Amino acid sequence: MSRVGKHPVEIPPGVEVALAGRVLTAKGKLGSLSCELSDEVSASLEGRRVVVRPGGTERRARMMWGTTRALIANMVRGVSVGYARAMEITGTGYRAQVQGKNLMLNLGYSHEIVYPVPEGIRITCERPTAIRVEGVDKRLVGQVAAEIRGFRPPEPYKGKGVKYEAETIRRKEGKKK
């Protein structure tokens, strides 16, 4: 049995949640998100809570119970507080800057990488070696951060590349004489 699905999702002040058929919509100060519910679960609004229940006792219904509850909780948190992912660039001459709707990255290649910022995402560079990805959709923030990291993942010998702020790089010893 799911342990996550048992807990109702608390709706903070300033967030409106509406359920129309199989579509749940959350609106807050940062924007709005909607999610289509699976056929294996049912959701209901009970006061300032969203309660998710499984549609049956089969395995798929129990799996979707916890997943749906987590998706709804992520939506509610996203429209009220938002999500952010901080990244660091390490390496001589490696830098980033935002120009209009594009993120310009110099990562040691012969050319500059131009990354178009998706709709609903805000990217800022406090320093040339620090990138901050912010948005209301947790999945989209993580996807954009992973794509930026994928341009030059950190290498284990000198640690050069793009890494998440809290990430630790396992370093290897270099050649011996």
Protein Blocks (a to p, Z undefined) as FASTA:
>chain_A
ZZklmpccdddehiacddehjaccdddfkbccdddddfkbccddehjaccdddfblbfkl
mmmmmmmmmmmmmmmmmmmnopcdddddedehiacddehjaccddehiabdcdddddehi
acddfbfkbccdddfblklmmmmmmmmmmmoccdfklopacddfklccdddddddZZ
